Amino acid sequence: MSQPQIEQTLQTIADSFRVSLRSPIMHWPEEEGLAYENVTFPSQDGVPLEGWYIPAPGSDKIILANHPRWFSRSGLPAHLEPWKSLGAATGNDFEVNFVPDYKILHDAGYNVLAYDLRNFGHSGAANGGIFTVGRFESRDVIGSLSYVRSRRDTRSMTIGLFSRCVGANATMFAMTTHPEVFEGVRCMVAPQPLSCGVALERALARLGIPAEYIDDLEERIRRHTSFRLKDFSPVPWAKNITIPTFLYQVRDDLYTTPDDVQAMYDNIPTAEKKLFWIEGTSRRWDGYAYFQKDPRLMLEWFDTYMK
């Protein structure tokens, strides 16, 4: 790769932190026979968030579900451009539909609140559109908890969290800045959180860009977001998790390394924790689709701690 090509690639990556590509809502709960309510509620800082409330009549338990970067509450149309180009080079060029996840949770006896993070899906634009890998997005996690606690029909429900990827990062940062918000929350299932710096180092290696360019890339990202790469890592935030937490991750994921996820797990101070590795694939999207393939371990976690 020539120097001008390297410069252009670094800038393109950095610019993706300034304005994130949104995914449309491609699937809806009625496709799985689910009754639901379209809802909107404010984030902690007032950003309007859009979501679905999917009731499970007779249940007094609720799961709050958010999503990875680029996704929406309904998933990611990675079989279509421009979303296909996000992960095609690593084999992640197939659609992920999250609506079956909500059907599984509903049929297991859980009400579900699924929502779009800021700057994604149908939720409001915020902070000039910049993406902060969980920092500002943590305000949406707090907003979702406040919303459930404000509704007459959900305020007394037992709460669990299904926090995916950047949604997991955001949840951990919210636990770091506002631990009081999580009092009474019973547990969390958190697929595939990652450290931005590790993911970008892997990206440079795949692209054939020498590793020393990570400092250049970091500076470009800082000029958009004001943050350094270390400020986007959930590894230190994991020290502030106080609820039973189940992490799972594609072990050979080309976007990260096992050491990064292991470091998060090791930092979780509670004894009630679990780490499960998904084997036999290097495709990150397989981790997002794993729950609907085999939800037994995750449902067991929720069932154990949401009694």
NORCORLIN-V169155 format. One line per field, one symbol per residue. ss: DSSP state (H for helix, E for strand, L for the rest). phi: phi as a letter, one per 30 degrees, with the letter a starting at -180 (. if undefined). psi: psi as a letter, one per 40 degrees, with the letter a starting at -180 (. if undefined). Layout:
ss=???
phi=???
psi=???
This chain:
ss=LLHHHHHHHHHHHHHLLLLLLLLLLLLLHHHHLLLLEEEEEELLLLLEEEEEEELLLLLLEEEEELLLLLLELLEELLLLLLLHHHHHHHLLLLLEELHHHHHHHHHLLLEEEEELLLLLLLLLLLHHHLLLLLLLLHHHHHHHHHHHHHLLLLLLLEEEEELLLHHHHHHHHHHHHLHHHHLLLLEEEEELLLLHHHHHHHHHHHHLLLHHHHHHHHHHHHHHHLLLHHHHLLLLHHHHLLLEEEEEEELLLLLLLHHHHHHHHHHLLLLLEEEEEELLLLLHHHHHHHHHHLLHHHHHHHHHHLL
phi=.dddddedddddddddddbdddcddcbbeddcicdabdbbaddecjddccabccdcejccbbccccbdeidbdckbdddbddddddbddciccbdccdeedddddeddjcdbccbddeibhcdddahiidcbhkddddddeddddddddcdddbdcddcbcccchdddedddddddcbdddcdjddabcbdidaceeddddddddddiceeddddddeddddddciccdddccdeddddcdbcebccbaddcedcbbeddddddedddddddbbbccdciacddddddcdeddadeddddddddccd
psi=hidddddddddddddeedhihihiheiidedefhiihhiiiiideehhiiahhhigheifihhhhaiiidiadeahgeeiieddededeeegfiihhedddddddddefhihhhihiieibeiiiifeeihefdcdedddddddddddedhdeedeihhihghhbddddddddddddgdddehehdihhghfiihdddddddddddefhideedddddddddddeeiiddeeheddddeeheihhhiiihdfheeaidddddddddehdidgiihhhhieiehdddddeddedgedddddddddef.
